[in-house]
Amino acid sequence: MIEAIFGDGASIVSGAFWQQLIQFWELIVMVCRFLWDLLKLLSGA
């Protein structure tokens, strides 16, 4: 559907953008989980 609206060139850019956004989001989640586990470890829970 996106390809039909924007054409082939834009869909490649859009796909790369979403891929980068997903990887960035996964990095944020990993860092937050690490910090949360570190906080639990240091608090002695």
Steps between C-alpha positions, in 0.01 A plus 500: 500500500780743587677404177187591306484844661866602503655287226795260520770750594313646794401156631867401525577817697191451716589136565855592599366775726260265679773237535729756662219621725426146616869433574523828692190408703646155579821667619302731731308201642824306560660794681191552716487131591870506588460808719191354669682172577802695627276707724336185640842344558636805680188539712536140618158385382 
